[in-house]
């Protein structure tokens, strides 16, 4: 679901690196992350006024109530949907085809960075413009602190003033690997920024989150070095410096290109320092990848290499242990069966806006699943829907036409269904109705006096596309604009 501001890829100065002379720098606002149904008014006249989620006044919400699902029990398992597929074990894309697919994605969708080919020197001017553009966007928002205080522009100006950009025109890139989980922030602060008092679980400065073992490029830091501005394969933003270990380019590339590795295939996998799995290090989420030692054999665990930080903040590698049941050696074969099996491991798992709390939002959920196959998808739902074969709808298309098209052309397990601010995984049809699995915050409804109520979900659920249908124009199918096939 996404996003507030697409922070831009930064390229080397053409005067220093001629091979980058053809790169174009484009600035565009990030898609707003939601995972919720938008505000709708004038329901008695059947008119709708869809607002950006940043404009919704959450403090005006009448109430929060639990969402009650009426999905039959048998439909809440992967096996039910797998049984409907003619050949669920057919490989959708080979390893080579996935590499080609990833390359094509990097050309048609913003937000994917080739870390190995990233320039070793970048322009300070362009980086400064990125920060200034972000500052100007937030200064014009009516946001609040957790105590209800309205945030003034000075709040953001102070944060930007803490950024350390040296006097040189060019900045040398530094290399690092994360040693723990990290929230990726739009500004260098842990302080929450809210739309209103009723939305404390939706922090407008939460960009995304990344796990231990994520290779990153460090572009700059705050003056006190507490925060580092980083680029990952699909993210860009501020993380706490204490959670990364600096290294040289050689070690960095070796980590990127490790041949013997395991991929986490559980929604959460614990890592331990000892073979008795008693000395806990951290947990990592599905799709995380670590080099492992195939020659070291234990009954229940694999020995993996994890990044740690020495007293000076530099990288050193340590051995650790992870349960064999939690990982797969190398990437999994890309089949419909495996996608659905992975997707249902999250059923009823908590929703986390921008991955906050170590959880997942709608877009992060899909990324974690597809990482297990070596498929790289951009962070935002707006960019994800550009990948693969895309089918778009017209504003005049009826819900019946959209439903028929999804059922006819959608492919279970490897199709995403998209509406502005939300993205879902297609499961298949049941009695002529398309079903989805998705991470969602909640849906809204109104009574005859236009009193607004939030139906609180805050987890991964199976549903049809009629959620929100009690309000004209508010159901998922009303607002579905595209779907695609990831192949």
N, C-alpha and C positions, 0 to 999 in steps of 0.2 A: 504494500500500500504506500503511496508515497507522493511527493516529497516536498520539503519547504524551499530548497534552493539547490540547484545542481552546481556543486563546486567544480571548478574546471580543471581539466588536464593542463598541465603547464609544460611548455616545450623549451628546448634550448634556444638561445639567441642564434639567429641565422648568421650572425657575423662570426660565431665560434664554430657552429656545427652546420655545415652546408647541407648535410643529408636531411636536416629537419626543416629545410627552407620552404617546403611545400605544405607544412602543417598550417591549419587554420584554427584560430582561437575563437570560439563562439560562446557568448554568455547568454544563458537563459535561466529563468527561475525554476527551482526544483518543484516537482509535483508535491502537493500536500499529502502526507500520509494520513490515512484515516482508519480503515477497517470498520467504518460505521456507515449507516445510511444518513444522507444529508438532510438538512432542515427543509420542511415543506409546509406551506401555509395556504390559506384560502381553500380548505378542503371542501367546504360546503358548495362552492362554485366549481369544484374540480379543476382549479387552476393550481399550478405549482410554481414555486420560486426556489430553485435550488441554489444554495449558497456554498461558497467555499467553506470547508471545515474551519478555516482560521477565522471565519466571520460568525460562526455559531456561538451564541451566548449560552454557554453551558450552565451558568448560574441561574438561568431562567427555567431550567428543567424542573418539571413538577415533581418527578419521582424517578427512582430507579427500581425496576422490578426484574425478577429472574425470568429469563427466557425459557419457555417450556417447549421441548421438541416433541413432535408427534411422529418421528421417523420410526418405522417398525424395527424391532430388535435385530432381525436378520440382516438388515442393511447397514449395520454398524461394524462390519468386519470386512477386511480386504477380500477374503475368500468368496463372499457373495458376488462381488463385482468382477473378480477374476473369472468366475465360472461363466460369466456372460460373454467372455472374449473367445473368439474362435481359436486363436493361437497365441496365448499370452506369453509364451516363452520364445517367440521369434525375436531375434535381435533387431531392434529398430535401426540403430546406427552402429557400425563397427568402430573400433578405436580410432582408425584413420579418419573415418567419416565424422566422428565427434571432433577431432582436431580441426577439420575443415569447417565444420559447423561453428566452432568457437571463433575461428578467424573471421568468418562471415558476420557473426554477431558483433564483433568488435568494429566492423565497418558500418553496420546499419543502425546500431544502438549505441548511445553515449553511455559512459560510465564503466567501461572495461579498459583496464590498463595493462599493457604488457610490461611487467616490472623489469624483466631482463633487458629490454630495449629502451627503457626510460632514459632520457638524457642525464648525464652525470652532472650537468650544470644547468640551472634554470634562471630565468629573468626575474629579478626582484620586482620590477615594475608590474609584471603581469600578476605575480603573487599578491602584491599590494592592492591591485585592482580587485582581485577576488575578495579580499577582506573588506575593502571599502563597499563593494556592491552588496555583500552580505549585511554589513552594518546599515546601509541605507534602507534595505528591505525591512529589517527588524525595527528600526526607529519609527516606522510608520504603522506598526501593529499595536492594537490595544490589548496588551497582555498583562498578566498579573504575577506577583510572587505568591508563594504558598500561604503567606499570611493575609492575602487579599489585597495587598498594596499594589496600586497601578505602577507598572514599570515605566520609568522615564527614559528618554533617549540617552541620558548620561550613563545609565547602567551599561549599555552596550559600548558607548564611547570609551568608558573606563577599561572594559575588557580588551578592546582593540589596542588601547594605548600600552598594554602590557606586553604586546608582541614585539619580539626582538628581530628586527631586520637590519642587518649590518649596512654599512655605508657603501659597500661595493655594489656594482650594477648586477653582478651575477652571484648566484648562491650555489655552493657545492652541495650536492645531495649526500646524505648519510644513509647507511643501511642498518637495519635492525630486525629483530624477530621478537614477537611478543612472548613474555614469560608467564602471563596470566590473562584472564578475561579482561576485556576493556569495553567501557562505553565509549562510543565515538561521538564527540560533542561538536556542535556547530560553533560554539565559542568556548574559550578555555575556562570553564567553570563547571562545578557540580550543581550549582543552584538551579532549581527548576523554574521554568517559564510556562505559565498556564494560560489557557483561554478563559478560564473562569474557575470559581470555587468548587464546582461539581466535576471538574476534569483533572483531578490531581494525579491520575494514572496516565495522563497524556502530556508528556513533557515536550514542549515545542523546540527545545534545544537538543533533543535526543536524535542524533543522525542515524546511528545503527549501533551494532556491537560486534566485537570480534573475539575469537577464542585464543587461548595459548597456541603458540606455534605458527602464528600468522606472519608471513614476511611483509615488511613495510619499508617504505622510503620516508625518511624524515626530511621535511623541507625547511622547517624553522622551529624555534621554541619561544616560549615566553621569556622575559628577561630574568626571571628567577629559575628558569629551566624546569619548573614543575610540570609544565604541559608541553607536548610536542605536536606539531601539525604534520600529519602523516598521509601518505597515499598507500592504499592496498590495491589488490587486483580489482576490487569493485567498490571501495569506499574511499572517502576523503574527509578528514576532520581532525579534531583535537583529542588526544588521549593522554593519560598521565604517564610521564616519563619513567616513573618507578616501575612500570609494567613492561618495559622493553629493554632489550640487551643489544648494544651496538656491536657491529662487526664490520669486516671488510667485504668488498664486492665478491671476492672469490668464495668465501664461506656462504655468503648470501645466495649466490647462484647455485652452489652445490645443494643447498637446502631446497631451492625451487625445483631442481632437476633430479632429486633423489630417485633412484631406480627401484630400490627395495623399500616399499612403504605400505602402511595400512591406512584404511579410511574408516572412520567411525560410522557405524550403521545403526546405532541406537540413538534415540532422541537426546540422551545424556549418557556419557561414559566416564567412569571414574579412573583416575590415574594415581598410581601409588609408587613410592620410592623403593619398596622392598618386595621380594618375591612372595612373602606371606600376605601381601596386600593389606597391611595394617597402617602404614605410614602414608596418609592421604596427602596428595599434592593439590589436585583441583579436578573439576569435571570439565569435559569439552562436549560440544554439541555435534549432532549429525553432520557429516561432510568434512569434519576436521581431518587433517592428514599429517602423519608422522613417519619419518624413516624408522625402520625396524631392523633387528639383527636376526636374520633367518637361521644362523648357526646356533643361536642360544635357544634351546628348546625346554619348555616347561609344560606341564600337563594342561593347565588352565589359562596361562597367560602368555602374551607375547612381550618380548623386551623391546622397548621403543627408545628412540633418542628424543629427549626434550630439551628445549633451550632454557638455560638459567642465566642469572646475572651475577657477575662477581662484584666485589666491593667498589670497583671503579665504574660499574655500569656496563662492562663489556661482556660479550657473549662467551659462555662456556657450555658445553654439552654434558648432559647427565643421562644415565640409564634410568629407565622407569618401567613400570609394569602395567599392562592393560588387559582386561579379560578378553579371551579369544572370541567369546560370544558377542562382544560389543563392536567388533571390527571385521573388515574384509581385507584380505591381502590384495593390494592393488585395487583399481577401480572395478566396480561391479559391471556385469554385462547389462546394457541398456535394453531392458524388456519391460512390457506393460506390467507383468507380474511383479517384478522387483520394485517398480515405482509405486504401485499400489500398496505393497506390503510395507514399504518404508513410510508412505503417507499415513497409514492407519496406526503406526506406532505413536503418532502424536494425538490420536483421538482423545479429546477431553483435557489435553495438556493446556496450561495457561497461555493466554495471549499476552504478549509484551510489546508495547508500542516501541518501534525502533529496536527491538531485541532487548529492551530494558529488563533488568532482573535476570538476565541469562535465558530469557524465553524467546519468543518469535512473534512477529506480526505476519500479515498475510503474504507479503513478498519475501521476507526472510525465511518463512516456512518452506516455500518452494525452492529457494536457493539451496537450503540445507539438504533437501532431498536430492536435487539434481547434481550437487557437488559429488555425490557418491558414485556418479557415473563419469566424472571428469568433465561434465558439461558446465561451462561458465556462463552464468546469466547475469545481466546488469542488476543493480540493486533495486531500482524503482519499478513499480508495476507498469508505469508508462513506457519504460524502456523494455521491460520483459515481453510485453505484448507485441513488440516489433520483431521478435526473434522467430525464426522458422517460417512456416506458411501461415499467413495472416488472412482472416476473413473479416471484413468490416461490414457494419450495418449502416443504413441511412436513417436519419432522424424520423422519417415517415414510415419506416418498417414497423409492422405490428408485432405484438408479442407472439402471436401465433406463427408468423413468418420466422422470427428469430429462433423460437423453440424448434421449429421444423429443421432449420438450417443447422443448429447445434447438433441435433440428433443424427442428421444425415451425414454431416461432414466432420464432426468432432470425433476424436479418437480417445477412448477411455485411458486415463492414466498419463497421457502425453499431450493433452490439450489444456490450455489455460482459457478461462472465461474472464473477460475484463469489463469493468465499468469504472468511470473516473474515480480514483481513490481506492479501488479494491480489485483484487485478483484472486481467482479460485481455480482449483484443479477439478477437471471434469471426470466423473466416475462412470457415467453411462446412463441409460434410460430405464425407467420402470413404469409400465403402463402409459407409455407415451410422454412421460415427464422426465426432463434431464435433472440429474442430481450431481452435487458437488461436495467436496470436502475443502474446508478453508478455515484459517485463523481469523477470528472476527471479534471486535470489541463489543458491539451491540447494535441494536436497531431502534428506530424511533417510531412512535405512533402518536395520534392526536384524538381527542374526543370532539364532540360536536361544537364545543366552545373554543376549539383550537388550543386546548391545554396540552402541552407536550410531555410525553413520558418516554424515558429510555428503557428499553427492554435489554437488560444487561446480560451479555453472553460471556465475553472475556475468556474464550477458549477455542480449541479446534473442534468443529462440529461437521456432521453430515447434514445437508439440507437440500431442499429444492431451491428454485430461483424465485419463489413467491414470497419470501420474507419481506415484510413491510407492505404487503398488498392492501392492508386496511386503509392506507393513505394513498390517494390518487397520485400516480407518478412516482411512488416511493419504493416500490418493490425492486428487487435486484434485476429481474428480467425487464422491467420498465426502463432501466438505465444501462443495461448491457449494450456496449457499443462495438465490441470486437471479440473474437476468439482466435486462437492460433493452434498450430500443431508443432510440437518441438521435434522437428526432424528435417 
